[in-house]
């Protein structure tokens, strides 16, 4: 998803595209990978001064609920990134820098055979480690 797609989703769902909401989207559009809320707060405080942590989290969870952002937990903290909903895939996530690499394999291909007579609602598969740039740093 790109910035304009995200703005369109907000408008289609009846939400206003305020300056702060757009700035949040621009932040994630400019980042390559998952970022914690604190990185976003630092970014926004440069423009707006003090900003409410509750306001940030409310918008992050709204964007997630609307499918604009994906979220994951890294070391007990929620991290977010723009949704990359163009096809079904999973991610390798660097635990140092948060960058992601798409993985086109899916464990559900074999797991569903083990789960006959079960109803599967959803799944998530992520691999964590260090990317080549962080390994070589």
N, C-alpha and C positions, 0 to 999 in steps of 0.2 A: 504494500500500500504506500502511496506517496502522499505528500502534503495535501494536494487538491482532493484526492480520494477521501482522505480523512475529514476534510472540511465538508465535503458533500454528504458524508454519512451523518455528521452532526446536523446539518440543515435538514436532511431527509427525515431525521428522527425528531425534529422540532426544537432543537437546541440552538441557542444564540452562539455565534462565533465572536466572542469578545476578544479584546486584545490579548489578555492573559491566556485564554484558551488557545488562540492561534500561536502565541509564543511557546506554549507547551508542545504543541504539535510540531512547530519548527525545530525545537530542541531535539525531539526524537527523530525527525526527518534528517537532521544533520549528523546524527550519531550512528555508528556502525556497531550495533550490538545492544545488549541489555545494559540499562543504567538504573541506579537506585534513585529514590526520590530526593535524597540529599544533594545529588549532582544537579538535579533540576532546580532545587531551591537556590543553590549557589548561583546558577545561571540566571534565574529570574530576579534575585536580589540585586544583581548588577544593574538591572533596569528599573526595578520597582522599589528598591529598599526592602525593609522587612516584609515578609510574606508569610501567611499562615500555613503551617504544616497541614492543618485540617483541610484547608482549601485545596492544597496540592493533592493530598490523598483522595479527596472527594472526586476531583477531576480525573485522577489516574484510574480510579475504580470505575467511574462513568465510562471513560474511554475503553477500558477493558470489557465492560458489560456490553458496549456497542460493537465490539470486535475491532476497534481501531488499534488497541494495544494488546500485545501478548505479555504475560507475566510469568516469572519463575522465581523460585527461592534460591538464593545463593548465600550460604553461610548464615542462614536464619533471617535474611533481609529480602524483602520483595524487590525485584528488579523488573523493569519494563522496557519494551521496544515496540516500534511500529509493527503492526501485523504484516506478515508476508504471506497472505492468504491466496496466492496465485495457484498453488497446487498442494496436495497432501505431502508433507515431509516432516522431518524431525531435525533436531539441532545438536551439534557439538557446541558447547559454551565454554569459552576460556574463563577460568576462575580468577585470573589476574586482571584482564582488561575488559572482559564482558563481550568480546567479539564472538560472532556466531558463524558457523559453517553449516550449510544445509546438508542433511543426510537423507538420501532418497530411499533407504531401506526402512521397513516398518516391521517391528516385532509382532504386530497383530496378524501378519500373514500366517505365522505358525501358532501363535497363542490362541487364536480363535478355534483352531482344531482341537485344542485341549479344553475348550470351554463350551462344548456342545451342551445344549439345554440351559445355557445361561444367556441372559440378555445384557449385552454390552452397550452402555450409554456413551462412553467416550474413552479416550486414552491419551496419554502424554508420554513421550519417550525422549529423554535428554541424556547426553553424554557430557561429562564434565572433565576438564583437564586444562592444559596450557597450550596455547597456540604456538606456531613456529616463531612468531615475532617475540613473544614473551620468553620462550625457551632460549632464544639467542641473545636476549637483552642482558 
